[in-house]
């Protein structure tokens, strides 16, 4: 850790640390999608999963450490200190049902964690 010092007539004033607090962090990103989206599969018809609007919560021992809203394509990104986190998706409703995902965050690394939710359509 380094500090900045400024000489001032007869003394030195320590202004603070230059250490970048993001250096001990990593990134989790991914997409939250829900499927199936069609009640009956028809040959030749595509039925892609749809993006989920919601909030992705990163927790450790039950405490929320970070949160991010999904964008219109279902993408999210979280910046967190290194460690193991459980990701949960809050959609504000009972459906779609999104499973929890355990993710390891490493310093200065990106981890992908796509979350596939179940619409309940059969």
Order of alpha helices (4+ residues) and beta strands (2+ residues): beta-beta-beta-beta-beta-beta-beta-beta-beta-beta-beta
